[in-house]
Amino acid sequence: MKYTVILHRTEEGISVSVPGLPGCWSEGDTDAEAIENIQDAIQEYLAAVKEMSRGQEVREVDIAA
């Protein structure tokens, strides 16, 4: 899966957000570290969503690009 991420550069480092996953943020001192950290954050976010939707009626839909 691919997700669009936005890098926010400050004097303290780089924070990264995922517009498609509200509240999914991470950070790092370098681009590489920030990207690696957001990959972990995305996996944790998706695991939490899966857990919260357990027992619910869930469906997947295809969206044309």
PDBQT receptor file of N, H, CA, C and O in Angstrom, charges set to zero:
ATOM      1  N   MET A   1       0.827  -1.172   0.000  1.00  0.00    +0.000 N 
ATOM      2  CA  MET A   1       0.000   0.000   0.000  1.00  0.00    +0.000 C 
ATOM      3  C   MET A   1       0.879   1.245   0.000  1.00  0.00    +0.000 C 
ATOM      4  O   MET A   1       1.970   1.246   0.570  1.00  0.00    +0.000 OA
ATOM      5  N   LYS A   2       0.406   2.277  -0.629  1.00  0.00    +0.000 N 
ATOM      6  H   LYS A   2      -0.481   2.276  -1.092  1.00  0.00    +0.000 HD
ATOM      7  CA  LYS A   2       1.138   3.540  -0.626  1.00  0.00    +0.000 C 
ATOM      8  C   LYS A   2       0.271   4.603   0.031  1.00  0.00    +0.000 C 
ATOM      9  O   LYS A   2      -0.942   4.643  -0.175  1.00  0.00    +0.000 OA
ATOM     10  N   TYR A   3       0.896   5.455   0.818  1.00  0.00    +0.000 N 
ATOM     11  H   TYR A   3       1.881   5.422   0.986  1.00  0.00    +0.000 HD
ATOM     12  CA  TYR A   3       0.221   6.563   1.465  1.00  0.00    +0.000 C 
ATOM     13  C   TYR A   3       0.988   7.844   1.171  1.00  0.00    +0.000 C 
ATOM     14  O   TYR A   3       2.219   7.853   1.169  1.00  0.00    +0.000 OA
ATOM     15  N   THR A   4       0.267   8.906   0.927  1.00  0.00    +0.000 N 
ATOM     16  H   THR A   4      -0.733   8.899   0.929  1.00  0.00    +0.000 HD
ATOM     17  CA  THR A   4       0.884  10.218   0.786  1.00  0.00    +0.000 C 
ATOM     18  C   THR A   4       1.229  10.722   2.172  1.00  0.00    +0.000 C 
ATOM     19  O   THR A   4       0.400  10.667   3.080  1.00  0.00    +0.000 OA
ATOM     20  N   VAL A   5       2.457  11.217   2.344  1.00  0.00    +0.000 N 
ATOM     21  H   VAL A   5       3.131  11.262   1.606  1.00  0.00    +0.000 HD
ATOM     22  CA  VAL A   5       2.878  11.793   3.615  1.00  0.00    +0.000 C 
ATOM     23  C   VAL A   5       3.372  13.211   3.362  1.00  0.00    +0.000 C 
ATOM     24  O   VAL A   5       3.847  13.528   2.271  1.00  0.00    +0.000 OA
ATOM     25  N   ILE A   6       3.258  14.048   4.362  1.00  0.00    +0.000 N 
ATOM     26  H   ILE A   6       2.872  13.791   5.248  1.00  0.00    +0.000 HD
ATOM     27  CA  ILE A   6       3.732  15.426   4.273  1.00  0.00    +0.000 C 
ATOM     28  C   ILE A   6       4.808  15.627   5.312  1.00  0.00    +0.000 C 
ATOM     29  O   ILE A   6       4.599  15.356   6.494  1.00  0.00    +0.000 OA
ATOM     30  N   LEU A   7       5.968  16.107   4.871  1.00  0.00    +0.000 N 
ATOM     31  H   LEU A   7       6.138  16.327   3.911  1.00  0.00    +0.000 HD
ATOM     32  CA  LEU A   7       7.071  16.388   5.779  1.00  0.00    +0.000 C 
ATOM     33  C   LEU A   7       7.004  17.847   6.207  1.00  0.00    +0.000 C 
ATOM     34  O   LEU A   7       6.892  18.748   5.375  1.00  0.00    +0.000 OA
ATOM     35  N   HIS A   8       7.075  18.065   7.511  1.00  0.00    +0.000 N 
ATOM     36  H   HIS A   8       7.166  17.334   8.187  1.00  0.00    +0.000 HD
ATOM     37  CA  HIS A   8       7.036  19.402   8.097  1.00  0.00    +0.000 C 
ATOM     38  C   HIS A   8       8.408  19.653   8.731  1.00  0.00    +0.000 C 
ATOM     39  O   HIS A   8       8.742  19.059   9.756  1.00  0.00    +0.000 OA
ATOM     40  N   ARG A   9       9.192  20.530   8.119  1.00  0.00    +0.000 N 
ATOM     41  H   ARG A   9       8.921  21.013   7.286  1.00  0.00    +0.000 HD
ATOM     42  CA  ARG A   9      10.561  20.783   8.594  1.00  0.00    +0.000 C 
ATOM     43  C   ARG A   9      10.579  21.953   9.577  1.00  0.00    +0.000 C 
ATOM     44  O   ARG A   9      10.012  23.015   9.320  1.00  0.00    +0.000 OA
ATOM     45  N   THR A  10      11.243  21.727  10.703  1.00  0.00    +0.000 N 
ATOM     46  H   THR A  10      11.703  20.864  10.912  1.00  0.00    +0.000 HD
ATOM     47  CA  THR A  10      11.430  22.779  11.698  1.00  0.00    +0.000 C 
ATOM     48  C   THR A  10      12.887  22.738  12.146  1.00  0.00    +0.000 C 
ATOM     49  O   THR A  10      13.654  21.878  11.713  1.00  0.00    +0.000 OA
ATOM     50  N   GLU A  11      13.252  23.654  12.998  1.00  0.00    +0.000 N 
ATOM     51  H   GLU A  11      12.629  24.352  13.350  1.00  0.00    +0.000 HD
ATOM     52  CA  GLU A  11      14.615  23.660  13.519  1.00  0.00    +0.000 C 
ATOM     53  C   GLU A  11      14.878  22.452  14.419  1.00  0.00    +0.000 C 
ATOM     54  O   GLU A  11      16.029  22.055  14.597  1.00  0.00    +0.000 OA
ATOM     55  N   GLU A  12      13.821  21.863  14.989  1.00  0.00    +0.000 N 
ATOM     56  H   GLU A  12      12.886  22.186  14.845  1.00  0.00    +0.000 HD
ATOM     57  CA  GLU A  12      13.963  20.713  15.876  1.00  0.00    +0.000 C 
ATOM     58  C   GLU A  12      14.070  19.398  15.120  1.00  0.00    +0.000 C 
ATOM     59  O   GLU A  12      14.501  18.399  15.697  1.00  0.00    +0.000 OA
ATOM     60  N   GLY A  13      13.693  19.365  13.849  1.00  0.00    +0.000 N 
ATOM     61  H   GLY A  13      13.342  20.176  13.380  1.00  0.00    +0.000 HD
ATOM     62  CA  GLY A  13      13.723  18.130  13.078  1.00  0.00    +0.000 C 
ATOM     63  C   GLY A  13      12.615  18.101  12.059  1.00  0.00    +0.000 C 
ATOM     64  O   GLY A  13      12.172  19.142  11.573  1.00  0.00    +0.000 OA
ATOM     65  N   ILE A  14      12.173  16.915  11.740  1.00  0.00    +0.000 N 
ATOM     66  H   ILE A  14      12.533  16.069  12.135  1.00  0.00    +0.000 HD
ATOM     67  CA  ILE A  14      11.158  16.721  10.706  1.00  0.00    +0.000 C 
ATOM     68  C   ILE A  14      10.000  15.939  11.304  1.00  0.00    +0.000 C 
ATOM     69  O   ILE A  14      10.190  14.843  11.831  1.00  0.00    +0.000 OA
ATOM     70  N   SER A  15       8.798  16.505  11.222  1.00  0.00    +0.000 N 
ATOM     71  H   SER A  15       8.644  17.396  10.794  1.00  0.00    +0.000 HD
ATOM     72  CA  SER A  15       7.616  15.747  11.599  1.00  0.00    +0.000 C 
ATOM     73  C   SER A  15       6.903  15.351  10.306  1.00  0.00    +0.000 C 
ATOM     74  O   SER A  15       7.017  16.028   9.285  1.00  0.00    +0.000 OA
ATOM     75  N   VAL A  16       6.179  14.263  10.372  1.00  0.00    +0.000 N 
ATOM     76  H   VAL A  16       6.086  13.713  11.202  1.00  0.00    +0.000 HD
ATOM     77  CA  VAL A  16       5.528  13.711   9.190  1.00  0.00    +0.000 C 
ATOM     78  C   VAL A  16       4.080  13.400   9.529  1.00  0.00    +0.000 C 
ATOM     79  O   VAL A  16       3.789  12.807  10.568  1.00  0.00    +0.000 OA
ATOM     80  N   SER A  17       3.171  13.805   8.645  1.00  0.00    +0.000 N 
ATOM     81  H   SER A  17       3.407  14.287   7.801  1.00  0.00    +0.000 HD
ATOM     82  CA  SER A  17       1.756  13.486   8.824  1.00  0.00    +0.000 C 
ATOM     83  C   SER A  17       1.256  12.715   7.609  1.00  0.00    +0.000 C 
ATOM     84  O   SER A  17       1.850  12.759   6.532  1.00  0.00    +0.000 OA
ATOM     85  N   VAL A  18       0.146  12.008   7.813  1.00  0.00    +0.000 N 
ATOM     86  H   VAL A  18      -0.336  11.972   8.688  1.00  0.00    +0.000 HD
ATOM     87  CA  VAL A  18      -0.485  11.229   6.750  1.00  0.00    +0.000 C 
ATOM     88  C   VAL A  18      -1.898  11.789   6.565  1.00  0.00    +0.000 C 
ATOM     89  O   VAL A  18      -2.787  11.487   7.361  1.00  0.00    +0.000 OA
ATOM     90  N   PRO A  19      -2.115  12.602   5.523  1.00  0.00    +0.000 N 
ATOM     91  CA  PRO A  19      -3.436  13.213   5.338  1.00  0.00    +0.000 C 
ATOM     92  C   PRO A  19      -4.586  12.203   5.282  1.00  0.00    +0.000 C 
ATOM     93  O   PRO A  19      -5.692  12.501   5.732  1.00  0.00    +0.000 OA
ATOM     94  N   GLY A  20      -4.335  11.027   4.739  1.00  0.00    +0.000 N 
ATOM     95  H   GLY A  20      -3.436  10.785   4.374  1.00  0.00    +0.000 HD
ATOM     96  CA  GLY A  20      -5.382  10.012   4.623  1.00  0.00    +0.000 C 
ATOM     97  C   GLY A  20      -5.678   9.264   5.911  1.00  0.00    +0.000 C 
ATOM     98  O   GLY A  20      -6.633   8.490   5.973  1.00  0.00    +0.000 OA
ATOM     99  N   LEU A  21      -4.868   9.488   6.942  1.00  0.00    +0.000 N 
ATOM    100  H   LEU A  21      -4.092  10.117   6.892  1.00  0.00    +0.000 HD
ATOM    101  CA  LEU A  21      -5.055   8.824   8.235  1.00  0.00    +0.000 C 
ATOM    102  C   LEU A  21      -5.023   9.897   9.329  1.00  0.00    +0.000 C 
ATOM    103  O   LEU A  21      -3.972  10.130   9.927  1.00  0.00    +0.000 OA
ATOM    104  N   PRO A  22      -6.135  10.540   9.594  1.00  0.00    +0.000 N 
ATOM    105  CA  PRO A  22      -6.169  11.644  10.563  1.00  0.00    +0.000 C 
ATOM    106  C   PRO A  22      -5.557  11.262  11.908  1.00  0.00    +0.000 C 
ATOM    107  O   PRO A  22      -5.902  10.237  12.496  1.00  0.00    +0.000 OA
ATOM    108  N   GLY A  23      -4.651  12.102  12.378  1.00  0.00    +0.000 N 
ATOM    109  H   GLY A  23      -4.371  12.935  11.900  1.00  0.00    +0.000 HD
ATOM    110  CA  GLY A  23      -4.012  11.875  13.666  1.00  0.00    +0.000 C 
ATOM    111  C   GLY A  23      -2.767  11.015  13.589  1.00  0.00    +0.000 C 
ATOM    112  O   GLY A  23      -2.119  10.783  14.609  1.00  0.00    +0.000 OA
ATOM    113  N   CYS A  24      -2.417  10.537  12.405  1.00  0.00    +0.000 N 
ATOM    114  H   CYS A  24      -2.944  10.726  11.576  1.00  0.00    +0.000 HD
ATOM    115  CA  CYS A  24      -1.227   9.697  12.244  1.00  0.00    +0.000 C 
ATOM    116  C   CYS A  24      -0.029  10.602  11.966  1.00  0.00    +0.000 C 
ATOM    117  O   CYS A  24       0.102  11.159  10.876  1.00  0.00    +0.000 OA
ATOM    118  N   TRP A  25       0.838  10.740  12.959  1.00  0.00    +0.000 N 
ATOM    119  H   TRP A  25       0.732  10.288  13.844  1.00  0.00    +0.000 HD
ATOM    120  CA  TRP A  25       2.021  11.597  12.898  1.00  0.00    +0.000 C 
ATOM    121  C   TRP A  25       3.229  10.850  13.425  1.00  0.00    +0.000 C 
ATOM    122  O   TRP A  25       3.100   9.907  14.205  1.00  0.00    +0.000 OA
ATOM    123  N   SER A  26       4.402  11.279  12.993  1.00  0.00    +0.000 N 
ATOM    124  H   SER A  26       4.507  12.046  12.359  1.00  0.00    +0.000 HD
ATOM    125  CA  SER A  26       5.645  10.808  13.576  1.00  0.00    +0.000 C 
ATOM    126  C   SER A  26       6.697  11.881  13.338  1.00  0.00    +0.000 C 
ATOM    127  O   SER A  26       6.384  12.972  12.864  1.00  0.00    +0.000 OA
ATOM    128  N   GLU A  27       7.946  11.567  13.670  1.00  0.00    +0.000 N 
ATOM    129  H   GLU A  27       8.201  10.680  14.055  1.00  0.00    +0.000 HD
ATOM    130  CA  GLU A  27       9.005  12.552  13.496  1.00  0.00    +0.000 C 
ATOM    131  C   GLU A  27      10.347  11.851  13.395  1.00  0.00    +0.000 C 
ATOM    132  O   GLU A  27      10.461  10.649  13.630  1.00  0.00    +0.000 OA
ATOM    133  N   GLY A  28      11.360  12.630  13.040  1.00  0.00    +0.000 N 
ATOM    134  H   GLY A  28      11.267  13.607  12.849  1.00  0.00    +0.000 HD
ATOM    135  CA  GLY A  28      12.722  12.119  12.968  1.00  0.00    +0.000 C 
ATOM    136  C   GLY A  28      13.696  13.258  12.785  1.00  0.00    +0.000 C 
ATOM    137  O   GLY A  28      13.307  14.380  12.463  1.00  0.00    +0.000 OA
ATOM    138  N   ASP A  29      14.960  12.964  12.992  1.00  0.00    +0.000 N 
ATOM    139  H   ASP A  29      15.276  12.053  13.254  1.00  0.00    +0.000 HD
ATOM    140  CA  ASP A  29      16.000  13.979  12.826  1.00  0.00    +0.000 C 
ATOM    141  C   ASP A  29      16.400  14.151  11.367  1.00  0.00    +0.000 C 
ATOM    142  O   ASP A  29      16.883  15.215  10.978  1.00  0.00    +0.000 OA
ATOM    143  N   THR A  30      16.202  13.108  10.554  1.00  0.00    +0.000 N 
ATOM    144  H   THR A  30      15.809  12.244  10.870  1.00  0.00    +0.000 HD
ATOM    145  CA  THR A  30      16.537  13.145   9.133  1.00  0.00    +0.000 C 
ATOM    146  C   THR A  30      15.331  12.678   8.320  1.00  0.00    +0.000 C 
ATOM    147  O   THR A  30      14.383  12.114   8.866  1.00  0.00    +0.000 OA
ATOM    148  N   ASP A  31      15.379  12.921   7.000  1.00  0.00    +0.000 N 
ATOM    149  H   ASP A  31      16.150  13.379   6.556  1.00  0.00    +0.000 HD
ATOM    150  CA  ASP A  31      14.307  12.422   6.132  1.00  0.00    +0.000 C 
ATOM    151  C   ASP A  31      14.143  10.915   6.284  1.00  0.00    +0.000 C 
ATOM    152  O   ASP A  31      13.029  10.416   6.446  1.00  0.00    +0.000 OA
ATOM    153  N   ALA A  32      15.256  10.196   6.230  1.00  0.00    +0.000 N 
ATOM    154  H   ALA A  32      16.161  10.601   6.098  1.00  0.00    +0.000 HD
ATOM    155  CA  ALA A  32      15.206   8.730   6.297  1.00  0.00    +0.000 C 
ATOM    156  C   ALA A  32      14.599   8.256   7.611  1.00  0.00    +0.000 C 
ATOM    157  O   ALA A  32      13.776   7.341   7.624  1.00  0.00    +0.000 OA
ATOM    158  N   GLU A  33      15.002   8.874   8.713  1.00  0.00    +0.000 N 
ATOM    159  H   GLU A  33      15.671   9.617   8.703  1.00  0.00    +0.000 HD
ATOM    160  CA  GLU A  33      14.471   8.479  10.018  1.00  0.00    +0.000 C 
ATOM    161  C   GLU A  33      12.981   8.806  10.121  1.00  0.00    +0.000 C 
ATOM    162  O   GLU A  33      12.201   8.010  10.643  1.00  0.00    +0.000 OA
ATOM    163  N   ALA A  34      12.596   9.969   9.624  1.00  0.00    +0.000 N 
ATOM    164  H   ALA A  34      13.230  10.616   9.200  1.00  0.00    +0.000 HD
ATOM    165  CA  ALA A  34      11.185  10.368   9.674  1.00  0.00    +0.000 C 
ATOM    166  C   ALA A  34      10.319   9.416   8.853  1.00  0.00    +0.000 C 
ATOM    167  O   ALA A  34       9.236   9.029   9.292  1.00  0.00    +0.000 OA
ATOM    168  N   ILE A  35      10.789   9.037   7.665  1.00  0.00    +0.000 N 
ATOM    169  H   ILE A  35      11.669   9.351   7.309  1.00  0.00    +0.000 HD
ATOM    170  CA  ILE A  35      10.030   8.109   6.812  1.00  0.00    +0.000 C 
ATOM    171  C   ILE A  35       9.942   6.731   7.461  1.00  0.00    +0.000 C 
ATOM    172  O   ILE A  35       8.884   6.103   7.446  1.00  0.00    +0.000 OA
ATOM    173  N   GLU A  36      11.029   6.268   8.018  1.00  0.00    +0.000 N 
ATOM    174  H   GLU A  36      11.889   6.778   8.029  1.00  0.00    +0.000 HD
ATOM    175  CA  GLU A  36      11.014   4.966   8.700  1.00  0.00    +0.000 C 
ATOM    176  C   GLU A  36      10.033   4.994   9.878  1.00  0.00    +0.000 C 
ATOM    177  O   GLU A  36       9.279   4.043  10.086  1.00  0.00    +0.000 OA
ATOM    178  N   ASN A  37      10.047   6.081  10.638  1.00  0.00    +0.000 N 
ATOM    179  H   ASN A  37      10.659   6.853  10.468  1.00  0.00    +0.000 HD
ATOM    180  CA  ASN A  37       9.154   6.196  11.794  1.00  0.00    +0.000 C 
ATOM    181  C   ASN A  37       7.697   6.296  11.381  1.00  0.00    +0.000 C 
ATOM    182  O   ASN A  37       6.832   5.738  12.057  1.00  0.00    +0.000 OA
ATOM    183  N   ILE A  38       7.398   7.000  10.276  1.00  0.00    +0.000 N 
ATOM    184  H   ILE A  38       8.100   7.453   9.727  1.00  0.00    +0.000 HD
ATOM    185  CA  ILE A  38       5.995   7.116   9.861  1.00  0.00    +0.000 C 
ATOM    186  C   ILE A  38       5.495   5.781   9.317  1.00  0.00    +0.000 C 
ATOM    187  O   ILE A  38       4.306   5.480   9.429  1.00  0.00    +0.000 OA
ATOM    188  N   GLN A  39       6.377   4.979   8.733  1.00  0.00    +0.000 N 
ATOM    189  H   GLN A  39       7.342   5.224   8.642  1.00  0.00    +0.000 HD
ATOM    190  CA  GLN A  39       5.965   3.645   8.285  1.00  0.00    +0.000 C 
ATOM    191  C   GLN A  39       5.501   2.814   9.484  1.00  0.00    +0.000 C 
ATOM    192  O   GLN A  39       4.481   2.128   9.411  1.00  0.00    +0.000 OA
ATOM    193  N   ASP A  40       6.247   2.880  10.580  1.00  0.00    +0.000 N 
ATOM    194  H   ASP A  40       7.075   3.438  10.640  1.00  0.00    +0.000 HD
ATOM    195  CA  ASP A  40       5.846   2.177  11.806  1.00  0.00    +0.000 C 
ATOM    196  C   ASP A  40       4.531   2.731  12.340  1.00  0.00    +0.000 C 
ATOM    197  O   ASP A  40       3.654   1.972  12.754  1.00  0.00    +0.000 OA
ATOM    198  N   ALA A  41       4.397   4.053  12.329  1.00  0.00    +0.000 N 
ATOM    199  H   ALA A  41       5.109   4.669  11.993  1.00  0.00    +0.000 HD
ATOM    200  CA  ALA A  41       3.175   4.696  12.836  1.00  0.00    +0.000 C 
ATOM    201  C   ALA A  41       1.961   4.290  12.006  1.00  0.00    +0.000 C 
ATOM    202  O   ALA A  41       0.884   4.060  12.555  1.00  0.00    +0.000 OA
ATOM    203  N   ILE A  42       2.129   4.201  10.695  1.00  0.00    +0.000 N 
ATOM    204  H   ILE A  42       3.004   4.388  10.249  1.00  0.00    +0.000 HD
ATOM    205  CA  ILE A  42       1.017   3.780   9.827  1.00  0.00    +0.000 C 
ATOM    206  C   ILE A  42       0.597   2.350  10.162  1.00  0.00    +0.000 C 
ATOM    207  O   ILE A  42      -0.596   2.063  10.255  1.00  0.00    +0.000 OA
ATOM    208  N   GLN A  43       1.560   1.459  10.341  1.00  0.00    +0.000 N 
ATOM    209  H   GLN A  43       2.529   1.693  10.265  1.00  0.00    +0.000 HD
ATOM    210  CA  GLN A  43       1.225   0.073  10.689  1.00  0.00    +0.000 C 
ATOM    211  C   GLN A  43       0.478   0.008  12.015  1.00  0.00    +0.000 C 
ATOM    212  O   GLN A  43      -0.496  -0.734  12.141  1.00  0.00    +0.000 OA
ATOM    213  N   GLU A  44       0.923   0.771  12.997  1.00  0.00    +0.000 N 
ATOM    214  H   GLU A  44       1.714   1.373  12.895  1.00  0.00    +0.000 HD
ATOM    215  CA  GLU A  44       0.247   0.790  14.300  1.00  0.00    +0.000 C 
ATOM    216  C   GLU A  44      -1.148   1.389  14.190  1.00  0.00    +0.000 C 
ATOM    217  O   GLU A  44      -2.086   0.899  14.818  1.00  0.00    +0.000 OA
ATOM    218  N   TYR A  45      -1.288   2.442  13.401  1.00  0.00    +0.000 N 
ATOM    219  H   TYR A  45      -0.525   2.840  12.891  1.00  0.00    +0.000 HD
ATOM    220  CA  TYR A  45      -2.585   3.092  13.180  1.00  0.00    +0.000 C 
ATOM    221  C   TYR A  45      -3.564   2.093  12.571  1.00  0.00    +0.000 C 
ATOM    222  O   TYR A  45      -4.688   1.943  13.050  1.00  0.00    +0.000 OA
ATOM    223  N   LEU A  46      -3.127   1.406  11.506  1.00  0.00    +0.000 N 
ATOM    224  H   LEU A  46      -2.214   1.527  11.117  1.00  0.00    +0.000 HD
ATOM    225  CA  LEU A  46      -4.007   0.448  10.836  1.00  0.00    +0.000 C 
ATOM    226  C   LEU A  46      -4.368  -0.722  11.742  1.00  0.00    +0.000 C 
ATOM    227  O   LEU A  46      -5.493  -1.219  11.682  1.00  0.00    +0.000 OA
ATOM    228  N   ALA A  47      -3.441  -1.168  12.577  1.00  0.00    +0.000 N 
ATOM    229  H   ALA A  47      -2.528  -0.764  12.626  1.00  0.00    +0.000 HD
ATOM    230  CA  ALA A  47      -3.731  -2.241  13.527  1.00  0.00    +0.000 C 
ATOM    231  C   ALA A  47      -4.781  -1.789  14.534  1.00  0.00    +0.000 C 
ATOM    232  O   ALA A  47      -5.662  -2.567  14.900  1.00  0.00    +0.000 OA
ATOM    233  N   ALA A  48      -4.697  -0.540  14.986  1.00  0.00    +0.000 N 
ATOM    234  H   ALA A  48      -3.982   0.092  14.689  1.00  0.00    +0.000 HD
ATOM    235  CA  ALA A  48      -5.675  -0.013  15.936  1.00  0.00    +0.000 C 
ATOM    236  C   ALA A  48      -7.054   0.097  15.285  1.00  0.00    +0.000 C 
ATOM    237  O   ALA A  48      -8.062  -0.216  15.918  1.00  0.00    +0.000 OA
ATOM    238  N   VAL A  49      -7.105   0.537  14.034  1.00  0.00    +0.000 N 
ATOM    239  H   VAL A  49      -6.286   0.791  13.520  1.00  0.00    +0.000 HD
ATOM    240  CA  VAL A  49      -8.382   0.630  13.316  1.00  0.00    +0.000 C 
ATOM    241  C   VAL A  49      -8.994  -0.763  13.154  1.00  0.00    +0.000 C 
ATOM    242  O   VAL A  49     -10.199  -0.944  13.333  1.00  0.00    +0.000 OA
ATOM    243  N   LYS A  50      -8.160  -1.737  12.815  1.00  0.00    +0.000 N 
ATOM    244  H   LYS A  50      -7.182  -1.590  12.669  1.00  0.00    +0.000 HD
ATOM    245  CA  LYS A  50      -8.649  -3.112  12.656  1.00  0.00    +0.000 C 
ATOM    246  C   LYS A  50      -9.229  -3.626  13.967  1.00  0.00    +0.000 C 
ATOM    247  O   LYS A  50     -10.287  -4.255  13.982  1.00  0.00    +0.000 OA
ATOM    248  N   GLU A  51      -8.542  -3.360  15.053  1.00  0.00    +0.000 N 
ATOM    249  H   GLU A  51      -7.682  -2.849  15.041  1.00  0.00    +0.000 HD
ATOM    250  CA  GLU A  51      -9.021  -3.805  16.367  1.00  0.00    +0.000 C 
ATOM    251  C   GLU A  51     -10.336  -3.112  16.737  1.00  0.00    +0.000 C 
ATOM    252  O   GLU A  51     -11.250  -3.756  17.251  1.00  0.00    +0.000 OA
ATOM    253  N   MET A  52     -10.433  -1.825  16.482  1.00  0.00    +0.000 N 
ATOM    254  H   MET A  52      -9.690  -1.302  16.064  1.00  0.00    +0.000 HD
ATOM    255  CA  MET A  52     -11.654  -1.068  16.827  1.00  0.00    +0.000 C 
ATOM    256  C   MET A  52     -12.844  -1.483  15.970  1.00  0.00    +0.000 C 
ATOM    257  O   MET A  52     -13.991  -1.343  16.395  1.00  0.00    +0.000 OA
ATOM    258  N   SER A  53     -12.582  -1.994  14.762  1.00  0.00    +0.000 N 
ATOM    259  H   SER A  53     -11.650  -2.108  14.417  1.00  0.00    +0.000 HD
ATOM    260  CA  SER A  53     -13.686  -2.374  13.882  1.00  0.00    +0.000 C 
ATOM    261  C   SER A  53     -14.066  -3.847  14.012  1.00  0.00    +0.000 C 
ATOM    262  O   SER A  53     -14.973  -4.324  13.330  1.00  0.00    +0.000 OA
ATOM    263  N   ARG A  54     -13.369  -4.558  14.887  1.00  0.00    +0.000 N 
ATOM    264  H   ARG A  54     -12.632  -4.170  15.441  1.00  0.00    +0.000 HD
ATOM    265  CA  ARG A  54     -13.678  -5.973  15.104  1.00  0.00    +0.000 C 
ATOM    266  C   ARG A  54     -15.132  -6.106  15.562  1.00  0.00    +0.000 C 
ATOM    267  O   ARG A  54     -15.580  -5.400  16.465  1.00  0.00    +0.000 OA
ATOM    268  N   GLY A  55     -15.848  -7.014  14.928  1.00  0.00    +0.000 N 
ATOM    269  H   GLY A  55     -15.484  -7.587  14.194  1.00  0.00    +0.000 HD
ATOM    270  CA  GLY A  55     -17.248  -7.242  15.273  1.00  0.00    +0.000 C 
ATOM    271  C   GLY A  55     -18.209  -6.339  14.517  1.00  0.00    +0.000 C 
ATOM    272  O   GLY A  55     -19.424  -6.480  14.650  1.00  0.00    +0.000 OA
ATOM    273  N   GLN A  56     -17.677  -5.409  13.724  1.00  0.00    +0.000 N 
ATOM    274  H   GLN A  56     -16.690  -5.294  13.616  1.00  0.00    +0.000 HD
ATOM    275  CA  GLN A  56     -18.509  -4.508  12.933  1.00  0.00    +0.000 C 
ATOM    276  C   GLN A  56     -18.655  -5.060  11.517  1.00  0.00    +0.000 C 
ATOM    277  O   GLN A  56     -17.838  -5.867  11.073  1.00  0.00    +0.000 OA
ATOM    278  N   GLU A  57     -19.680  -4.629  10.823  1.00  0.00    +0.000 N 
ATOM    279  H   GLU A  57     -20.343  -3.974  11.183  1.00  0.00    +0.000 HD
ATOM    280  CA  GLU A  57     -19.818  -5.011   9.416  1.00  0.00    +0.000 C 
ATOM    281  C   GLU A  57     -18.868  -4.131   8.602  1.00  0.00    +0.000 C 
ATOM    282  O   GLU A  57     -19.053  -2.916   8.525  1.00  0.00    +0.000 OA
ATOM    283  N   VAL A  58     -17.861  -4.743   8.002  1.00  0.00    +0.000 N 
ATOM    284  H   VAL A  58     -17.711  -5.729   8.065  1.00  0.00    +0.000 HD
ATOM    285  CA  VAL A  58     -16.821  -4.018   7.275  1.00  0.00    +0.000 C 
ATOM    286  C   VAL A  58     -16.817  -4.466   5.826  1.00  0.00    +0.000 C 
ATOM    287  O   VAL A  58     -16.941  -5.655   5.533  1.00  0.00    +0.000 OA
ATOM    288  N   ARG A  59     -16.674  -3.507   4.923  1.00  0.00    +0.000 N 
ATOM    289  H   ARG A  59     -16.574  -2.541   5.161  1.00  0.00    +0.000 HD
ATOM    290  CA  ARG A  59     -16.570  -3.818   3.498  1.00  0.00    +0.000 C 
ATOM    291  C   ARG A  59     -15.460  -2.982   2.879  1.00  0.00    +0.000 C 
ATOM    292  O   ARG A  59     -15.096  -1.929   3.402  1.00  0.00    +0.000 OA
ATOM    293  N   GLU A  60     -14.930  -3.460   1.767  1.00  0.00    +0.000 N 
ATOM    294  H   GLU A  60     -15.227  -4.316   1.342  1.00  0.00    +0.000 HD
ATOM    295  CA  GLU A  60     -13.930  -2.710   1.020  1.00  0.00    +0.000 C 
ATOM    296  C   GLU A  60     -14.559  -2.266  -0.300  1.00  0.00    +0.000 C 
ATOM    297  O   GLU A  60     -15.375  -2.983  -0.880  1.00  0.00    +0.000 OA
ATOM    298  N   VAL A  61     -14.174  -1.082  -0.767  1.00  0.00    +0.000 N 
ATOM    299  H   VAL A  61     -13.511  -0.500  -0.296  1.00  0.00    +0.000 HD
ATOM    300  CA  VAL A  61     -14.654  -0.583  -2.046  1.00  0.00    +0.000 C 
ATOM    301  C   VAL A  61     -13.464  -0.175  -2.905  1.00  0.00    +0.000 C 
ATOM    302  O   VAL A  61     -12.425   0.233  -2.384  1.00  0.00    +0.000 OA
ATOM    303  N   ASP A  62     -13.616  -0.286  -4.209  1.00  0.00    +0.000 N 
ATOM    304  H   ASP A  62     -14.460  -0.617  -4.631  1.00  0.00    +0.000 HD
ATOM    305  CA  ASP A  62     -12.584   0.163  -5.135  1.00  0.00    +0.000 C 
ATOM    306  C   ASP A  62     -12.919   1.576  -5.592  1.00  0.00    +0.000 C 
ATOM    307  O   ASP A  62     -14.077   1.901  -5.853  1.00  0.00    +0.000 OA
ATOM    308  N   ILE A  63     -11.903   2.397  -5.681  1.00  0.00    +0.000 N 
ATOM    309  H   ILE A  63     -10.962   2.133  -5.469  1.00  0.00    +0.000 HD
ATOM    310  CA  ILE A  63     -12.056   3.778  -6.127  1.00  0.00    +0.000 C 
ATOM    311  C   ILE A  63     -11.202   3.949  -7.388  1.00  0.00    +0.000 C 
ATOM    312  O   ILE A  63     -10.007   3.653  -7.377  1.00  0.00    +0.000 OA
ATOM    313  N   ALA A  64     -11.814   4.424  -8.463  1.00  0.00    +0.000 N 
ATOM    314  H   ALA A  64     -12.784   4.664  -8.472  1.00  0.00    +0.000 HD
ATOM    315  CA  ALA A  64     -11.058   4.675  -9.697  1.00  0.00    +0.000 C 
ATOM    316  C   ALA A  64     -10.188   5.919  -9.505  1.00  0.00    +0.000 C 
ATOM    317  O   ALA A  64     -10.627   6.914  -8.928  1.00  0.00    +0.000 OA
ATOM    318  N   ALA A  65      -8.978   5.848  -9.987  1.00  0.00    +0.000 N 
ATOM    319  H   ALA A  65      -8.622   5.039 -10.455  1.00  0.00    +0.000 HD
ATOM    320  CA  ALA A  65      -8.045   6.973  -9.820  1.00  0.00    +0.000 C 
ATOM    321  C   ALA A  65      -8.325   8.103 -10.754  1.00  0.00    +0.000 C 
ATOM    322  O   ALA A  65      -7.623   9.114 -10.728  1.00  0.00    +0.000 OA
TER     323      ALA A  65
